[in-house]
Amino acid sequence: MAAEGVSLNHISRESSDIKRLAKFYQEIFGFEEVESPDFGEFKVVWLRLPSSCVYMHLIERNPTNNLPEGPWSATSPVADPSHLPRGHHLCFSVSNFQSFLHTLKDKGIQTFERSLPNGKIKQVFFFDPDGNGLEVASKEDS
């Protein structure tokens, strides 16, 4: 039997610069910093999306981890957002899609845009400062 009452609790991102990453998510998506527990051996920043119960935990990167800083995408070793529709990414929805696009462009963030075949939902793909793939989709009524 599957678990009952399941909901998403948090998303975790490891970073060598959690303050820079926190600033990005605060400026781009409006996350708010919330109190973080003390984990002792590593630093964390906890963020909460005010319009929901979704939290993001930014965790100081383990210095002995030899993996690349960010995944970029499933098909490209470079930061090319056109690979993200089929690559690893996290998706948010916004009601102010065109305004959101202007914000990304004003900040100089490289994007890849497309619409679903029905034309009702628009998508923009881009990367956070650590190379994690992001998508923002318009809400259907926008």
MDAnalysis code that builds the backbone (N, CA, C; Angstrom):
import MDAnalysis as mda
import numpy as np

u = mda.Universe.empty(426, n_residues=142, atom_resindex=np.repeat(np.arange(142), 3), trajectory=True)
u.add_TopologyAttr("name", ["N", "CA", "C"] * 142)
u.add_TopologyAttr("resid", np.arange(1, 143))
u.add_TopologyAttr("resname", ["MET", "ALA", "ALA", "GLU", "GLY", "VAL", "SER", "LEU", "ASN", "HIS", "ILE", "SER", "ARG", "GLU", "SER", "SER", "ASP", "ILE", "LYS", "ARG", "LEU", "ALA", "LYS", "PHE", "TYR", "GLN", "GLU", "ILE", "PHE", "GLY", "PHE", "GLU", "GLU", "VAL", "GLU", "SER", "PRO", "ASP", "PHE", "GLY", "GLU", "PHE", "LYS", "VAL", "VAL", "TRP", "LEU", "ARG", "LEU", "PRO", "SER", "SER", "CYS", "VAL", "TYR", "MET", "HIS", "LEU", "ILE", "GLU", "ARG", "ASN", "PRO", "THR", "ASN", "ASN", "LEU", "PRO", "GLU", "GLY", "PRO", "TRP", "SER", "ALA", "THR", "SER", "PRO", "VAL", "ALA", "ASP", "PRO", "SER", "HIS", "LEU", "PRO", "ARG", "GLY", "HIS", "HIS", "LEU", "CYS", "PHE", "SER", "VAL", "SER", "ASN", "PHE", "GLN", "SER", "PHE", "LEU", "HIS", "THR", "LEU", "LYS", "ASP", "LYS", "GLY", "ILE", "GLN", "THR", "PHE", "GLU", "ARG", "SER", "LEU", "PRO", "ASN", "GLY", "LYS", "ILE", "LYS", "GLN", "VAL", "PHE", "PHE", "PHE", "ASP", "PRO", "ASP", "GLY", "ASN", "GLY", "LEU", "GLU", "VAL", "ALA", "SER", "LYS", "GLU", "ASP", "SER"])
u.atoms.positions = np.array([
    [0.841, -1.178, 0.000],
    [0.000, 0.000, 0.000],
    [0.888, 1.244, 0.000],
    [0.572, 2.211, -0.828],
    [1.328, 3.461, -0.894],
    [1.070, 4.308, 0.343],
    [2.028, 5.161, 0.657],
    [1.888, 6.060, 1.800],
    [0.699, 6.996, 1.587],
    [0.053, 7.379, 2.680],
    [-1.087, 8.287, 2.604],
    [-0.686, 9.669, 3.098],
    [-1.368, 10.684, 2.613],
    [-1.129, 12.053, 3.056],
    [0.230, 12.595, 2.662],
    [0.761, 12.152, 1.551],
    [2.096, 12.566, 1.108],
    [2.046, 13.979, 0.526],
    [3.015, 14.782, 0.880],
    [3.184, 16.105, 0.266],
    [4.672, 16.394, 0.183],
    [5.028, 17.278, -0.726],
    [6.430, 17.664, -0.876],
    [6.828, 18.510, 0.323],
    [7.921, 18.154, 0.976],
    [8.392, 18.889, 2.142],
    [9.446, 19.909, 1.754],
    [10.512, 19.459, 1.088],
    [11.553, 20.409, 0.711],
    [12.367, 19.892, -0.460],
    [13.074, 20.829, -1.058],
    [14.019, 20.549, -2.131],
    [15.381, 20.918, -1.569],
    [16.360, 20.097, -1.828],
    [17.700, 20.340, -1.302],
    [18.661, 20.616, -2.444],
    [19.526, 21.601, -2.253],
    [20.589, 21.913, -3.203],
    [21.879, 22.080, -2.416],
    [22.928, 21.396, -2.861],
    [24.247, 21.542, -2.259],
    [24.994, 22.611, -3.047],
    [25.729, 23.492, -2.357],
    [26.416, 24.586, -3.038],
    [27.686, 24.964, -2.283],
    [28.682, 25.403, -3.036],
    [29.892, 25.918, -2.399],
    [29.677, 27.355, -1.912],
    [28.573, 27.984, -2.317],
    [28.265, 29.355, -1.889],
    [26.762, 29.463, -1.627],
    [26.333, 29.007, -0.452],
    [24.903, 28.971, -0.152],
    [24.293, 30.367, -0.043],
    [25.073, 31.360, 0.348],
    [24.535, 32.724, 0.430],
    [24.229, 33.269, -0.967],
    [25.123, 33.017, -1.938],
    [24.885, 33.448, -3.321],
    [23.649, 32.749, -3.883],
    [23.536, 31.449, -3.637],
    [22.402, 30.690, -4.150],
    [21.104, 31.147, -3.483],
    [21.140, 31.423, -2.184],
    [19.958, 31.908, -1.474],
    [19.507, 33.242, -2.064],
    [20.444, 34.127, -2.317],
    [20.110, 35.438, -2.897],
    [19.424, 35.264, -4.251],
    [19.915, 34.342, -5.079],
    [19.312, 34.076, -6.385],
    [17.849, 33.658, -6.219],
    [17.582, 32.675, -5.369],
    [16.211, 32.187, -5.207],
    [15.304, 33.224, -4.546],
    [15.866, 34.079, -3.715],
    [15.074, 35.151, -3.119],
    [14.727, 36.203, -4.174],
    [15.702, 36.608, -4.983],
    [15.469, 37.646, -5.993],
    [14.609, 37.161, -7.158],
    [14.804, 35.944, -7.599],
    [14.109, 35.448, -8.780],
    [12.718, 34.906, -8.450],
    [12.579, 34.159, -7.357],
    [11.308, 33.513, -7.047],
    [10.603, 34.054, -5.807],
    [11.254, 34.907, -5.024],
    [10.622, 35.464, -3.832],
    [10.666, 34.562, -2.612],
    [11.571, 33.580, -2.603],
    [11.724, 32.752, -1.406],
    [12.118, 33.651, -0.236],
    [11.694, 33.282, 0.958],
    [12.061, 33.990, 2.183],
    [12.939, 33.086, 3.038],
    [13.954, 33.679, 3.668],
    [14.801, 32.888, 4.553],
    [14.053, 32.624, 5.858],
    [14.138, 31.394, 6.333],
    [13.513, 31.013, 7.603],
    [14.599, 30.461, 8.518],
    [14.254, 30.322, 9.784],
    [15.229, 29.834, 10.759],
    [15.730, 28.444, 10.376],
    [17.041, 28.281, 10.460],
    [17.675, 27.008, 10.119],
    [18.247, 26.354, 11.366],
    [18.105, 25.051, 11.490],
    [18.750, 24.372, 12.610],
    [20.270, 24.417, 12.461],
    [20.965, 24.262, 13.549],
    [22.430, 24.229, 13.524],
    [22.866, 22.783, 13.329],
    [23.529, 22.525, 12.185],
    [23.991, 21.174, 11.901],
    [25.449, 20.980, 12.319],
    [26.046, 22.003, 12.896],
    [27.406, 21.875, 13.417],
    [28.469, 21.877, 12.344],
    [28.701, 20.738, 11.708],
    [29.846, 20.597, 10.801],
    [29.650, 21.254, 9.444],
    [28.443, 21.665, 9.078],
    [28.243, 22.354, 7.803],
    [27.137, 23.395, 7.944],
    [27.206, 24.407, 7.077],
    [26.243, 25.509, 7.122],
    [25.062, 25.203, 6.211],
    [23.904, 25.736, 6.589],
    [22.698, 25.600, 5.779],
    [21.949, 26.930, 5.750],
    [21.202, 27.133, 4.698],
    [20.234, 28.228, 4.622],
    [18.920, 27.576, 4.238],
    [17.873, 27.861, 4.997],
    [16.558, 27.324, 4.667],
    [15.701, 28.465, 4.143],
    [15.038, 28.185, 3.037],
    [14.160, 29.158, 2.406],
    [12.758, 28.575, 2.314],
    [11.766, 29.457, 2.295],
    [10.367, 29.016, 2.141],
    [9.715, 29.876, 1.080],
    [8.946, 29.240, 0.211],
    [8.169, 29.957, -0.784],
    [6.898, 30.433, -0.099],
    [6.716, 31.753, 0.039],
    [5.601, 32.267, 0.840],
    [4.215, 31.812, 0.382],
    [4.037, 31.571, -0.913],
    [2.707, 31.206, -1.411],
    [2.398, 29.719, -1.252],
    [3.286, 28.972, -0.626],
    [3.062, 27.535, -0.463],
    [3.800, 27.033, 0.772],
    [3.785, 25.740, 0.928],
    [4.518, 25.115, 2.034],
    [5.794, 24.468, 1.528],
    [6.323, 24.930, 0.407],
    [7.531, 24.347, -0.170],
    [8.756, 25.044, 0.416],
    [9.670, 24.245, 0.893],
    [10.920, 24.750, 1.451],
    [12.078, 24.339, 0.546],
    [13.141, 25.135, 0.577],
    [14.370, 24.794, -0.118],
    [15.482, 24.832, 0.915],
    [16.230, 23.761, 0.986],
    [17.350, 23.679, 1.916],
    [18.635, 23.768, 1.119],
    [19.383, 24.827, 1.341],
    [20.666, 25.022, 0.683],
    [21.735, 24.577, 1.670],
    [22.517, 23.617, 1.247],
    [23.468, 22.945, 2.132],
    [24.880, 23.193, 1.635],
    [25.769, 23.575, 2.556],
    [27.166, 23.815, 2.195],
    [27.766, 22.555, 1.577],
    [28.374, 22.737, 0.432],
    [28.960, 21.629, -0.326],
    [30.070, 20.954, 0.470],
    [30.074, 19.648, 0.429],
    [31.115, 18.867, 1.081],
    [32.420, 19.083, 0.298],
    [33.451, 19.647, 0.912],
    [34.686, 19.951, 0.172],
    [35.409, 18.716, -0.352],
    [35.104, 17.536, 0.174],
    [35.756, 16.320, -0.322],
    [34.985, 15.683, -1.477],
    [33.831, 16.273, -1.830],
    [33.031, 15.757, -2.933],
    [33.691, 16.171, -4.248],
    [34.073, 15.213, -5.066],
    [34.751, 15.503, -6.323],
    [33.814, 15.585, -7.512],
    [32.512, 15.579, -7.271],
    [31.562, 15.686, -8.367],
    [31.495, 17.132, -8.860],
    [31.063, 17.350, -10.106],
    [30.931, 18.724, -10.607],
    [29.946, 19.527, -9.766],
    [30.110, 20.841, -9.750],
    [29.251, 21.721, -8.950],
    [27.780, 21.573, -9.315],
    [27.443, 21.576, -10.595],
    [26.045, 21.484, -10.999],
    [25.855, 20.483, -12.117],
    [24.643, 19.989, -12.283],
    [24.399, 18.968, -13.295],
    [24.282, 19.509, -14.716],
    [24.089, 20.770, -14.910],
    [23.851, 21.417, -16.211],
    [22.637, 20.838, -16.892],
    [22.707, 19.670, -17.434],
    [21.539, 19.026, -18.025],
    [21.879, 17.573, -18.278],
    [20.889, 16.831, -18.691],
    [21.113, 15.410, -18.941],
    [21.894, 15.172, -20.225],
    [21.882, 16.138, -21.132],
    [22.467, 15.898, -22.451],
    [23.578, 16.858, -22.828],
    [23.939, 17.786, -21.970],
    [24.926, 18.783, -22.346],
    [25.897, 19.056, -21.202],
    [27.212, 19.009, -21.470],
    [28.178, 19.300, -20.420],
    [28.382, 20.811, -20.218],
    [27.668, 21.625, -20.988],
    [27.767, 23.080, -20.852],
    [26.400, 23.646, -20.515],
    [26.384, 24.864, -20.011],
    [25.133, 25.501, -19.599],
    [24.337, 25.956, -20.817],
    [23.592, 25.050, -21.402],
    [22.755, 25.365, -22.558],
    [21.304, 25.077, -22.181],
    [20.512, 26.120, -21.894],
    [19.146, 25.879, -21.421],
    [18.238, 25.201, -22.448],
    [18.632, 25.149, -23.718],
    [17.783, 24.475, -24.698],
    [17.754, 22.964, -24.488],
    [18.675, 22.426, -23.690],
    [18.685, 20.995, -23.393],
    [17.790, 20.639, -22.200],
    [17.339, 21.637, -21.470],
    [16.598, 21.368, -20.232],
    [15.201, 20.787, -20.401],
    [14.469, 21.024, -21.508],
    [13.137, 20.412, -21.568],
    [13.163, 18.897, -21.387],
    [14.271, 18.255, -21.704],
    [14.388, 16.815, -21.496],
    [15.461, 16.486, -20.470],
    [16.014, 17.483, -19.834],
    [17.055, 17.269, -18.843],
    [16.506, 17.411, -17.434],
    [17.399, 17.350, -16.470],
    [17.013, 17.464, -15.065],
    [16.725, 18.923, -14.735],
    [15.534, 19.174, -14.219],
    [15.179, 20.534, -13.837],
    [14.064, 20.517, -12.805],
    [13.897, 21.650, -12.180],
    [12.847, 21.889, -11.204],
    [11.926, 22.922, -11.829],
    [10.612, 22.774, -11.700],
    [9.685, 23.688, -12.352],
    [8.831, 24.443, -11.339],
    [8.687, 25.735, -11.583],
    [7.781, 26.596, -10.832],
    [6.757, 27.144, -11.822],
    [5.595, 27.559, -11.346],
    [4.598, 28.232, -12.174],
    [4.449, 29.657, -11.668],
    [4.231, 30.579, -12.603],
    [3.999, 31.972, -12.232],
    [2.779, 32.495, -12.977],
    [2.099, 33.455, -12.376],
    [0.941, 34.056, -13.036],
    [1.345, 35.284, -13.852],
    [2.540, 35.817, -13.612],
    [3.029, 37.006, -14.317],
    [4.173, 36.621, -15.258],
    [3.913, 35.715, -16.180],
    [4.965, 35.117, -17.001],
    [5.779, 36.156, -17.770],
    [5.144, 37.077, -18.477],
    [5.882, 38.062, -19.278],
    [6.744, 38.964, -18.398],
    [6.221, 39.380, -17.281],
    [6.997, 40.188, -16.335],
    [8.184, 39.396, -15.804],
    [7.952, 38.111, -15.527],
    [9.019, 37.247, -15.043],
    [10.126, 37.133, -16.088],
    [9.753, 36.967, -17.364],
    [10.747, 36.916, -18.454],
    [11.593, 38.176, -18.485],
    [10.949, 39.326, -18.321],
    [11.694, 40.595, -18.310],
    [12.695, 40.631, -17.163],
    [12.310, 40.112, -16.005],
    [13.225, 40.067, -14.860],
    [14.462, 39.237, -15.195],
    [14.251, 38.057, -15.790],
    [15.392, 37.212, -16.156],
    [16.305, 37.928, -17.140],
    [15.723, 38.552, -18.154],
    [16.516, 39.252, -19.166],
    [17.263, 40.444, -18.557],
    [16.596, 41.176, -17.653],
    [17.244, 42.316, -16.981],
    [18.442, 41.874, -16.152],
    [18.399, 40.667, -15.636],
    [19.506, 40.140, -14.832],
    [20.552, 39.431, -15.690],
    [20.340, 39.407, -17.014],
    [21.315, 38.806, -17.919],
    [21.346, 37.291, -17.885],
    [20.254, 36.673, -17.483],
    [20.194, 35.214, -17.390],
    [19.847, 34.639, -18.763],
    [20.680, 33.718, -19.242],
    [20.450, 33.070, -20.531],
    [19.258, 32.124, -20.407],
    [18.310, 32.229, -21.358],
    [17.098, 31.431, -21.286],
    [16.814, 30.715, -22.605],
    [15.929, 29.746, -22.517],
    [15.369, 29.079, -23.689],
    [13.866, 29.060, -23.477],
    [13.113, 29.617, -24.432],
    [11.665, 29.705, -24.299],
    [10.976, 28.818, -25.323],
    [9.815, 28.306, -24.921],
    [8.967, 27.570, -25.851],
    [7.553, 27.537, -25.301],
    [6.608, 27.153, -26.151],
    [5.213, 26.975, -25.749],
    [4.828, 25.531, -26.018],
    [3.914, 25.011, -25.222],
    [3.401, 23.673, -25.483],
    [2.567, 23.721, -26.770],
    [2.410, 22.587, -27.441],
    [1.690, 22.580, -28.722],
    [0.314, 23.248, -28.692],
    [-0.393, 23.183, -27.561],
    [-1.706, 23.833, -27.501],
    [-1.590, 25.355, -27.408],
    [-0.368, 25.859, -27.201],
    [-0.130, 27.302, -27.147],
    [-0.575, 27.975, -25.871],
    [-1.220, 27.252, -24.974],
    [-1.749, 27.866, -23.751],
    [-0.691, 28.029, -22.667],
    [0.259, 27.112, -22.618],
    [1.279, 27.170, -21.567],
    [2.621, 27.515, -22.186],
    [3.225, 28.585, -21.663],
    [4.554, 29.006, -22.102],
    [5.568, 28.529, -21.068],
    [6.784, 28.247, -21.546],
    [7.833, 27.765, -20.657],
    [9.112, 28.540, -20.920],
    [9.874, 28.747, -19.865],
    [11.219, 29.298, -19.988],
    [12.144, 28.427, -19.149],
    [13.290, 28.093, -19.720],
    [14.280, 27.248, -19.064],
    [15.555, 28.050, -18.852],
    [16.215, 27.838, -17.695],
    [17.451, 28.547, -17.382],
    [18.143, 27.821, -16.240],
    [19.291, 28.331, -15.823],
    [20.074, 27.705, -14.753],
    [20.226, 28.652, -13.576],
    [20.311, 28.069, -12.378],
    [20.678, 28.873, -11.216],
    [22.205, 29.036, -11.229],
    [22.781, 29.833, -10.323],
    [24.232, 30.067, -10.354],
    [25.098, 28.820, -10.209],
    [24.544, 27.728, -9.688],
    [25.311, 26.488, -9.535],
    [25.072, 25.502, -10.670],
    [24.303, 25.894, -11.682],
    [24.070, 25.023, -12.828],
    [22.901, 24.070, -12.678],
    [22.044, 24.276, -11.684],
    [20.849, 23.463, -11.549],
    [19.797, 23.960, -12.522],
    [19.195, 23.048, -13.280],
    [18.199, 23.424, -14.272],
    [16.892, 23.861, -13.646],
    [16.328, 24.945, -14.218],
    [15.060, 25.478, -13.750],
    [14.135, 25.705, -14.928],
    [12.852, 25.497, -14.693],
    [11.807, 25.831, -15.654],
    [10.792, 26.684, -14.938],
    [10.246, 27.664, -15.635],
    [9.099, 28.394, -15.140],
    [8.030, 28.309, -16.219],
    [6.839, 27.882, -15.818],
    [5.720, 27.734, -16.738],
    [4.656, 28.759, -16.390],
    [4.010, 29.272, -17.442],
    [2.887, 30.176, -17.200],
    [1.713, 29.356, -16.678],
    [0.884, 29.982, -15.880],
    [-0.332, 29.306, -15.452],
    [-1.304, 29.387, -16.625],
    [-2.148, 28.377, -16.795],
    [-3.006, 28.283, -17.985],
    [-3.894, 29.499, -18.181],
    [-4.269, 30.173, -17.115],
    [-5.171, 31.308, -17.282],
    [-4.432, 32.625, -17.525],
    [-3.093, 32.590, -17.701],
    [-2.346, 33.826, -17.928],
    [-2.377, 34.219, -19.378],
])
